[in-house]
C-alpha cells in the first residue's frame, strides 16, 4: 500500500507543476493571481470532498460484499449527479466568465 501511495505522490509532484504552468499561460496577465488563488482553493476543497466520500466507502464489520457494493453504487451515483449538475452550472456561467476575462 505504501509503495502505491508513494507512486501516486511522485506522479502528482511531477505533473502538478507542469499543469499549473500551462494553465497559467492561458490566463491573461492581470488575472494570474486570481487564477492561482482559485486553483489552490479548489485543490483544498477537493481534498475535503475526497475525505468526505471516503467516509461513506468504509465497509463496516459484518457487511457482506453484496451490501457493500450497493453502498458504493449509491455513493458513485451521488458523485455522478453532482458532477453533472456542476457541469451544467459551469456551462451556463462560462459566457459571463469569458466576458469578465476579456475586460
C-alpha positions in Angstrom: 0.0 0.0 0.0 2.8 2.4 0.9 4.6 1.9 -2.5 1.4 2.6 -4.4 0.9 5.8 -2.3 4.5 6.8 -3.0 4.0 6.3 -6.7 0.8 8.5 -6.7 2.5 11.2 -4.8 5.6 11.2 -7.1 3.3 11.4 -10.1 1.4 14.2 -8.6 4.5 16.2 -7.8 5.8 15.7 -11.4 2.5 16.7 -13.1 1.2 19.5 -10.9 3.9 22.0 -11.6 3.6 21.5 -15.4 -0.2 21.7 -15.3 -0.2 24.9 -13.2 2.4 26.5 -15.6 0.4 25.5 -18.7 -2.9 26.8 -17.2 -1.2 30.0 -16.1 -0.1 30.7 -19.7 -3.7 30.6 -20.8 -4.9 33.2 -18.2 -4.5 36.9 -19.0 -1.6 38.5 -17.1 -3.8 40.7 -14.9 -5.7 37.6 -13.7 -2.9 35.2 -12.9 -3.1 35.9 -9.1 -6.8 35.2 -9.0 -6.3 32.1 -11.0 -3.6 30.8 -8.6 -5.8 31.5 -5.6 -8.8 29.8 -7.2 -6.6 26.8 -8.2 -5.3 26.3 -4.6 -8.8 26.8 -3.1 -10.3 24.2 -5.4 -7.4 21.8 -4.6 -8.1 22.1 -0.9 -11.9 21.8 -1.4 -11.5 18.7 -3.5 -9.3 17.1 -0.7 -12.1 17.8 1.8 -14.7 16.3 -0.5 -12.5 13.2 -1.1 -12.2 12.7 2.7 -16.0 13.1 3.0 -16.5 10.5 0.2 -14.1 8.1 1.9 -16.2 8.2 5.0 -19.1 6.6 3.0 -16.9 3.9 1.4 -15.7 2.3 4.6 -17.2 -1.2 4.8 -18.4 -1.9 8.3 -17.7 -5.1 10.1 -20.2 -7.9 9.3 -21.4 -6.5 6.0 -21.3 -8.8 3.0 -19.7 -8.0 -0.3 -23.1 -7.6 -2.0 -24.4 -4.9 0.5 -21.1 -3.0 0.3 -21.4 -2.9 -3.5 -24.8 -1.3 -3.1 -23.2 1.3 -0.8 -20.5 2.0 -3.4 -23.2 2.3 -6.1 -25.1 4.8 -4.1 -22.0 6.9 -3.4 -20.9 6.9 -7.1 -24.4 7.8 -8.2 -24.4 10.9 -5.9 -21.0 11.8 -7.2 -22.1 11.4 -10.8 -25.2 13.5 -10.3 -23.2 16.2 -8.5 -20.7 16.4 -11.3 -23.5 16.6 -13.9 -25.1 19.5 -12.0 -21.8 21.4 -11.6 -21.0 20.9 -15.3 -24.4 22.3 -16.3 -23.9 25.3 -14.0 -20.4 25.9 -15.4 -21.7 25.7 -18.9 -24.3 28.3 -18.1 -21.9 30.8 -16.5 -19.0 30.2 -18.9 -20.0 33.1 -21.2 -20.1 35.5 -18.3 -16.7 34.4 -17.1 -15.2 34.7 -20.6 -16.7 38.3 -20.8 -15.1 39.2 -17.5 -11.7 37.8 -18.5 -11.6 39.8 -21.8 -12.0 43.2 -20.0 
